[in-house]
Amino acid sequence: MPKWIELPPAVARRFVEDMRAFHAEPNAIKRDEIAARQLHALKQHYAGKLRLSDVKEMFEELRDRA
């Protein structure tokens, strides 16, 4: 998992919005859809390997910071 991805402000705001929605969503399938949407967005700004599990891990690590 990447330690740092530099994102444009609009993309970073959307990441935080999706992270909050991810944690508020009780349905596991919808949580996966939210994470998949962010995976697609992050891949546009990160050249390395990035997986759905990486996005979910980022959401968990940053849960209390946003």
C-alpha positions as CSV (number, residue, x, y, z in Angstrom):
1,M,0.0,0.0,0.0
2,P,1.3,3.4,-0.8
3,K,2.4,5.6,2.0
4,W,1.5,8.9,0.3
5,I,-0.4,9.8,-2.8
6,E,-0.5,13.5,-3.8
7,L,-4.0,14.3,-5.0
8,P,-5.6,17.4,-6.4
9,P,-7.9,19.1,-3.8
10,A,-11.1,18.1,-5.5
11,V,-10.1,14.4,-5.7
12,A,-8.9,14.5,-2.0
13,R,-12.3,16.0,-0.9
14,R,-14.1,13.2,-2.8
15,F,-11.9,10.6,-1.2
16,V,-12.9,12.0,2.3
17,E,-16.5,12.0,1.3
18,D,-16.4,8.5,0.1
19,M,-14.4,7.4,3.2
20,R,-17.2,8.7,5.4
21,A,-19.8,7.1,3.2
22,F,-17.9,3.8,3.4
23,H,-17.9,3.8,7.2
24,A,-21.6,4.8,7.4
25,E,-22.8,2.1,4.9
26,P,-24.0,-1.1,6.6
27,N,-24.3,-3.0,3.3
28,A,-21.0,-4.8,2.4
29,I,-21.7,-4.7,-1.4
30,K,-22.3,-1.0,-1.3
31,R,-19.1,-0.5,0.7
32,D,-17.2,-2.4,-2.0
33,E,-18.7,-0.1,-4.6
34,I,-17.6,3.0,-2.8
35,A,-14.1,1.5,-2.4
36,A,-14.0,0.5,-6.1
37,R,-15.0,4.0,-7.1
38,Q,-12.0,5.4,-5.1
39,L,-9.7,2.7,-6.5
40,H,-10.5,4.0,-10.0
41,A,-10.0,7.6,-9.0
42,L,-6.7,7.0,-7.2
43,K,-5.3,4.9,-10.0
44,Q,-5.5,8.1,-12.2
45,H,-3.0,9.8,-9.8
46,Y,-0.8,6.9,-8.7
47,A,1.4,4.9,-11.1
48,G,2.2,2.0,-8.7
49,K,0.2,-1.1,-7.9
50,L,-3.0,-0.4,-6.0
51,R,-5.7,-2.9,-5.1
52,L,-9.2,-2.7,-3.6
53,S,-7.9,-4.0,-0.4
54,D,-5.4,-1.1,-0.3
55,V,-8.2,1.4,-0.6
56,K,-10.2,-0.3,2.2
57,E,-7.1,-0.3,4.4
58,M,-6.6,3.4,3.7
59,F,-10.2,4.0,4.7
60,E,-9.6,2.2,8.0
61,E,-6.3,3.9,8.8
62,L,-7.7,7.3,8.1
63,R,-11.1,6.7,9.7
64,D,-10.5,9.0,12.7
65,R,-8.4,11.6,11.0
66,A,-11.0,13.1,8.7
